[in-house]
Amino acid sequence: MKHHRRRVAFLPALALLLSLTGCMRGGGEDMFALPAPPEDYQNLDAKLSEVRAAIGGESIAPMSGTNTQTVQLQDLDADGQLESAVAFFRVPSDERPLKIYIFRQLEDESYAVDSIIEGVGTGIYSVSYENVGGSQRKEAIVSWQISGDDRTLGVYSLEDVEAIELLWVDSYTRFRLADLDNDRERELVVLSLQTGEADASRAEYYDYDGAALALKSTAPLSTGINEIKLLRSGNLAGGIPAVFVTSGFRDAPDQVVDILAVRDGALTNITLNTATMRSEETVRSYTAVASSDIDRDGVLEVPLPVLAHKASGVSDDFWLLEWRQFDDKGRPHQVLTTFHNVTDGWYFDVPDSWTDRLVISRQDSVSAGERGVAFSLWQGDDRPAKTFLVLYKLTGADQTNRAGINGREVIFTDASATYAVELMPQVWDTGLDAQDIAERFHIIRTEWSTEN
């Protein structure tokens, strides 16, 4: 069976090949005929057609998340084989129009219905498969789209033909799965955003109690928020797991990070100031850069923006980011300072001795394909700053030649650009050479999220 199940993983490609066979007419058909699809593909396709006809439905796909195919192959029993197929249908005339069918592959390569999940709404917003129900078999976590931003959440055991509901949440905003109590099983954190007068936005913490996912505790989120921007799981200092909730305020452009961790068995907002009911330590006005494990030590850091000295005649603000780790008491500890050039896609680790003396400004020549950031030495408010280092992003046909003029040295290259540094030790000898600068220079990488 192992090799048959592996072949099922190629169903989308085989389906595409089959759709092209109509173009292979005329002489030499035998020479150019595409291979017939494997028997298990044909069996699954026949079973899907049979179910679709029986229920009078149409195939649909989840709208968001990482699983957005109309038919999804899954290893639900964690044996290393893709033995299950999950298909999604809509039956408009039915009282519960949304259907999720889980099929199991049998020994003869045919398929049988293993379980069925039914729901109401306009569509299926997302689906994920995780171990949250205390068994080796994965459960289905389904977000049902009701209308607009209104969604309900269900968690279903797939042990029996009739899927067993382990949890139902009438309304929620976002959710996250994370092992917050270090029991090697993931728990569910559900966020509910309340933007009315009550202003009681909260996080609910669910854990499996042997029969269902039970609500263990709740924790408040910062007051005044009206949008959850980012939801991440990561570690606090000491490797303690937590959930980081980045939100925007309804009355200001600022953002705030609420950090949720389990303390004494209860979910706690460890950064919340109980006097103001906001996580004051993490409120920031510069919002272009999100929390990240910036130093790659396994702990998620939160950036605190600090305004750099401003060059004479420059109106734009430039920010240094002080990256801080938090412990389980909500106390911050700074580990690194960076300058992030989001526009050009790079950031630089700033030495501690520079931070109080640094003036930052642009030094661009767009026509020549040069975008530069100048680091200058602050001389006081009444004296002009002196530039001691420029970091360049060079593009265009002659970027390699321009990377070597005026004493510049290349510190990084990729397919689209050359990055170079120009050092001026006569202004300020920082003790760093081009190699040292290269080690502190980083390209900003896009972090993919599987949030719901």
C-alpha positions in Angstrom: 0.0 0.0 0.0 2.9 2.4 0.7 3.7 3.0 -3.0 0.0 3.4 -3.9 -0.5 6.1 -1.3 2.6 7.9 -2.5 1.1 8.0 -6.0 -2.0 9.7 -4.7 0.1 12.7 -3.7 0.5 13.5 -7.4 -3.2 13.7 -8.1 -3.3 17.4 -9.1 -0.5 16.9 -11.6 -2.2 13.8 -13.0 -5.5 15.6 -13.3 -3.7 18.3 -15.3 -2.2 15.7 -17.6 -5.6 14.2 -18.2 -7.0 17.5 -19.1 -4.5 17.8 -22.0 -5.2 14.4 -23.6 -7.9 16.0 -25.8 -5.1 17.8 -27.7 -3.3 14.6 -28.6 -5.3 13.6 -31.6 -4.2 12.5 -35.1 -1.3 10.4 -36.2 1.1 8.8 -33.8 -1.4 8.6 -30.9 0.4 5.6 -29.4 3.7 7.4 -29.4 2.4 10.6 -27.7 -0.3 9.1 -25.5 0.0 10.2 -21.9 0.1 7.5 -19.2 -3.2 6.5 -17.7 -3.7 7.7 -14.1 -3.1 5.2 -11.4 -6.1 3.1 -10.2 -6.2 4.8 -6.8 -6.7 8.2 -8.4 -9.5 6.9 -10.6 -11.1 5.3 -7.5 -11.0 8.5 -5.5 -12.3 10.6 -8.5 -15.2 8.1 -8.9 -16.0 8.3 -5.1 -16.0 12.1 -5.2 -18.3 12.1 -8.2 -20.6 9.6 -6.4 -20.9 11.7 -3.3 -21.3 14.9 -5.2 -24.2 13.4 -7.2 -25.8 11.8 -4.1 -25.9 15.1 -2.1 -26.6 17.3 -5.0 -23.7 19.6 -4.1 -20.8 21.5 -5.6 -17.1 21.3 -4.7 -15.7 24.3 -2.8 -12.4 25.1 -1.1 -11.5 26.8 2.2 -10.9 30.5 1.8 -7.8 31.0 3.9 -4.9 29.3 5.7 -2.4 26.7 4.3 -5.0 24.2 3.2 -7.0 25.7 0.4 -7.5 22.9 -2.1 -10.9 21.4 -2.8 -9.5 17.9 -2.1 -6.7 17.5 0.5 -4.6 14.5 1.1 -3.8 14.0 4.8 -2.0 11.7 7.2 -4.7 11.8 10.0 -3.5 8.8 11.9 0.2 9.9 11.9 1.5 6.7 10.4 3.5 8.5 7.7 1.1 7.7 4.9 -1.4 9.9 3.1 -4.3 7.5 3.6 -7.1 10.1 4.0 -8.6 12.5 1.5 -10.7 15.4 2.7 -13.2 17.0 0.3 -15.4 20.1 0.7 -18.9 20.6 -0.7 -21.8 23.1 -0.6 -25.4 21.9 -0.8 -27.4 25.2 -1.0 -30.8 23.6 -0.4 -29.6 21.8 2.8 -30.3 23.0 6.3 -26.6 22.5 7.0 -25.2 23.4 3.5 -21.5 23.0 4.2 -20.1 19.5 4.1 -16.6 18.1 4.8 -16.2 14.5 3.8 -13.2 12.5 5.1 -12.4 9.5 2.9 -10.2 6.5 3.9 -8.3 4.4 1.4 -9.0 0.7 1.7 -6.7 -2.2 1.0 -8.1 -2.7 -2.5 -7.3 1.0 -3.3 -11.0 2.0 -3.2 -12.2 4.8 -0.9 -14.9 4.8 1.8 -16.4 7.6 3.8 -14.7 7.8 7.2 -16.6 10.7 8.7 -18.6 13.7 7.8 -18.6 17.3 9.3 -21.6 19.6 8.5 -21.9 23.3 9.2 -23.8 26.4 8.4 -22.6 29.6 6.8 -21.6 31.0 3.4 -18.4 29.1 3.2 -15.5 27.4 5.0 -13.0 30.0 6.0 -10.2 27.7 7.0 -9.3 24.1 8.1 -6.3 22.6 9.8 -5.5 19.2 11.2 -3.8 19.0 14.6 -3.4 16.8 17.6 -5.5 18.6 20.3 -7.9 15.8 21.4 -5.7 13.5 23.4 -5.3 10.7 20.8 -2.7 10.0 18.1 -5.3 10.7 15.4 -5.5 14.4 14.3 -8.5 16.5 14.8 -10.1 18.9 12.3 -10.2 22.6 13.3 -12.8 24.3 11.1 -13.6 28.0 10.8 -17.1 28.5 9.4 -17.6 31.7 7.5 -21.0 33.2 8.5 -20.8 36.7 6.9 -18.2 39.4 6.6 -15.8 39.1 9.6 -18.3 36.9 11.5 -17.0 33.4 11.9 -17.6 30.4 14.2 -15.1 27.8 15.2 -15.4 24.0 15.6 -13.0 21.3 16.6 -13.9 17.8 15.6 -12.7 14.3 16.5 -12.5 12.1 13.4 -12.5 8.7 15.2 -16.0 7.8 14.1 -18.2 8.0 11.1 -20.1 10.8 12.9 -17.5 13.4 13.7 -17.6 14.3 17.4 -17.6 18.0 18.2 -14.9 18.7 20.9 -15.4 22.4 20.9 -17.8 25.1 19.5 -17.1 28.8 19.7 -20.0 31.0 18.5 -17.9 34.0 17.5 -14.2 34.7 17.5 -11.6 36.9 15.8 -8.4 34.8 15.6 -7.0 31.6 17.1 -3.6 30.0 17.7 -2.4 26.6 18.6 0.6 26.3 20.9 2.0 24.1 23.7 1.8 26.6 26.4 2.0 24.3 29.4 4.9 22.1 28.1 2.9 18.9 28.1 4.0 18.1 24.5 0.4 18.7 23.3 -0.9 21.9 21.8 -3.6 23.9 23.4 -6.0 26.4 21.7 -5.9 30.1 22.3 -9.0 31.9 20.9 -9.1 35.7 20.6 -12.3 37.7 20.7 -12.1 41.3 19.8 -14.7 43.5 21.5 -14.8 47.1 20.1 -18.0 48.3 21.8 -18.3 50.3 25.0 -17.6 47.2 27.1 -14.1 47.0 25.5 -13.6 43.5 26.9 -11.3 42.0 24.2 -10.0 38.8 25.6 -8.1 35.6 25.0 -9.6 32.2 25.9 -7.5 29.2 26.8 -8.8 25.7 25.9 -7.2 22.4 26.8 -8.4 18.8 26.4 -9.9 17.3 29.6 -10.4 13.8 28.4 -13.7 14.3 26.8 -13.6 17.7 25.1 -11.7 20.9 24.8 -12.6 22.7 27.9 -12.2 26.5 28.7 -9.5 26.7 31.4 -9.1 30.4 31.8 -9.4 33.8 30.1 -7.0 36.8 29.9 -7.8 40.4 29.0 -6.1 42.1 26.0 -5.1 45.7 26.0 -8.1 48.1 26.1 -8.8 50.3 23.1 -7.7 47.9 20.4 -9.8 47.5 17.3 -7.7 45.2 15.0 -5.4 42.2 15.5 -2.5 42.7 13.2 -0.4 39.7 13.9 -0.6 36.6 16.0 2.5 34.5 16.7 3.7 31.9 19.1 7.3 31.9 20.4 9.4 31.7 23.5 10.1 34.1 26.3 13.5 34.3 28.0 14.3 30.9 29.5 12.4 29.0 26.8 8.9 29.6 28.3 6.3 29.3 25.5 4.0 32.3 24.8 1.6 33.8 22.3 2.4 37.3 21.0 -0.7 39.4 19.9 0.0 42.6 18.0 -3.0 44.9 17.7 -3.9 48.3 16.5 -5.8 51.0 18.5 -9.0 52.6 17.3 -8.0 56.1 18.5 -4.3 56.2 17.5 -1.9 54.8 14.8 0.1 53.0 17.5 0.4 49.3 17.9 0.7 47.2 21.1 1.9 43.7 21.8 0.1 41.6 24.4 2.1 38.6 25.5 0.1 35.6 26.8 1.7 32.8 28.8 0.4 30.2 31.2 1.3 31.0 34.8 0.1 28.6 37.6 -2.1 26.8 35.1 -3.9 29.9 33.9 -3.5 32.0 30.8 -2.0 35.4 31.8 -1.3 38.7 29.9 2.1 39.1 31.4 2.7 42.6 29.9 -0.6 44.1 30.9 -0.4 47.2 33.1 -3.4 46.7 35.4 -3.6 50.4 36.1 -4.1 51.4 32.5 -5.2 48.0 31.2 -2.7 48.2 28.4 0.6 46.6 27.8 2.5 49.9 28.1 5.9 48.4 27.7 5.2 47.3 24.1 3.2 50.3 22.8 5.0 51.8 19.8 4.3 54.4 17.1 6.8 53.1 14.5 5.1 50.0 13.3 6.9 48.9 10.1 8.8 46.1 11.8 7.1 43.3 13.8 8.3 41.1 16.6 10.9 38.6 15.5 13.6 36.2 16.8 16.1 38.8 15.6 19.2 37.2 17.0 18.1 33.6 16.2 18.5 32.4 19.8 15.0 30.7 19.9 13.4 33.6 21.9 11.0 36.1 20.2 12.0 39.7 20.7 9.8 42.7 20.6 11.1 45.9 19.0 11.1 49.2 20.9 11.6 52.1 18.4 13.9 54.9 19.5 14.2 58.1 17.4 17.7 58.7 16.1 19.3 62.2 16.0 18.0 64.1 13.0 20.3 65.6 10.4 20.2 69.3 9.7 17.5 70.1 7.2 16.0 66.6 7.2 12.4 66.3 8.0 12.1 62.5 7.9 12.3 60.5 11.1 14.7 57.6 11.3 14.3 54.9 14.0 16.6 52.6 15.8 15.0 49.4 17.1 16.0 48.2 20.6 15.1 44.5 20.6 13.9 43.2 23.9 13.1 39.8 25.3 10.5 39.4 28.1 10.6 37.0 31.0 7.5 35.3 32.4 6.9 38.2 34.8 6.7 40.6 31.8 10.0 42.2 32.5 12.0 43.3 29.4 15.7 42.8 28.7 17.4 44.4 25.7 19.6 42.1 23.5 20.3 44.0 20.3 19.9 47.3 18.5 19.2 47.5 14.7 18.5 49.9 12.0 15.9 48.5 9.6 15.8 49.9 6.0 12.4 48.4 5.1 12.3 50.3 1.7 15.5 48.7 0.5 15.0 45.4 2.2 17.9 45.2 4.7 18.8 45.8 8.3 22.0 46.4 10.2 23.1 45.5 13.7 24.1 48.8 15.3 27.0 48.6 17.8 26.1 49.8 21.3 28.7 52.6 21.2 27.0 54.2 18.2 23.4 54.5 19.5 23.6 57.8 21.3 25.8 59.4 18.7 24.1 58.3 15.5 22.5 60.5 12.8 20.8 58.7 9.9 19.9 60.2 6.5 19.3 59.1 2.9 21.9 59.4 0.3 20.2 58.3 -2.9 20.9 58.7 -6.6 17.9 57.2 -8.2 19.0 57.9 -11.8 22.2 56.0 -11.2 20.5 53.1 -9.5 22.0 53.9 -6.1 20.1 54.0 -2.8 22.2 54.8 0.2 21.8 55.3 3.9 24.4 57.5 5.6 25.5 57.0 9.2 26.9 60.2 10.6 28.5 61.2 13.9 26.4 63.7 15.9 28.3 66.8 16.9 25.6 68.5 18.9 22.5 70.4 17.9 24.4 73.4 16.7 27.0 71.6 14.6 26.6 69.5 11.4 27.0 65.8 11.7 29.9 64.1 9.9 29.3 61.1 7.8 31.5 58.1 8.6 29.8 55.2 6.8 27.3 54.8 3.9 25.5 51.5 3.1 24.5 51.3 -0.6 22.0 49.2 -2.5 23.1 49.2 -6.2 21.0 48.1 -9.1 21.3 48.3 -12.9 23.7 46.9 -15.5 26.8 48.5 -14.1 26.2 47.8 -10.4 29.4 45.7 -10.1 31.5 48.6 -11.3 29.8 51.1 -9.1 30.3 48.9 -6.1 34.1 49.6 -6.3 34.3 53.3 -6.7 35.2 55.8 -4.0 36.7 53.0 -1.9 33.4 51.1 -1.6 33.6 47.4 -0.8 31.0 44.7 -1.6 29.3 43.2 1.5 26.5 41.2 -0.1 25.1 40.3 -3.5 21.9 38.6 -4.7 20.2 38.2 -8.0 18.8 41.7 -8.1 21.3 44.0 -6.4 24.8 44.5 -5.0 25.2 45.9 -1.5 28.3 47.9 -0.7 29.8 49.9 2.2 31.9 53.1 2.1 33.9 53.6 5.2 35.4 57.0 6.3 37.8 56.2 9.2 39.2 59.7 8.9 35.9 61.0 10.3 35.5 58.3 12.9 37.4 55.1 13.2 34.8 52.7 14.6 37.2 49.8 14.6 35.0 47.9 12.1 36.2 47.0 8.6 34.1 45.9 5.6 34.1 42.2 6.8 32.7 43.3 10.2 30.1 45.4 8.5 29.1 42.4 6.3 28.6 40.3 9.4 26.2 42.9 10.8 24.3 43.4 7.5 21.2 41.3 6.9 18.6 41.0 4.1 15.0 41.2 5.4 13.4 37.8 4.8 9.6 37.4 4.5 8.2 35.4 7.3 5.4 33.2 6.3 2.4 32.9 8.6 -0.2 30.2 9.1 -2.5 32.3 11.2 -6.2 31.9 11.3 
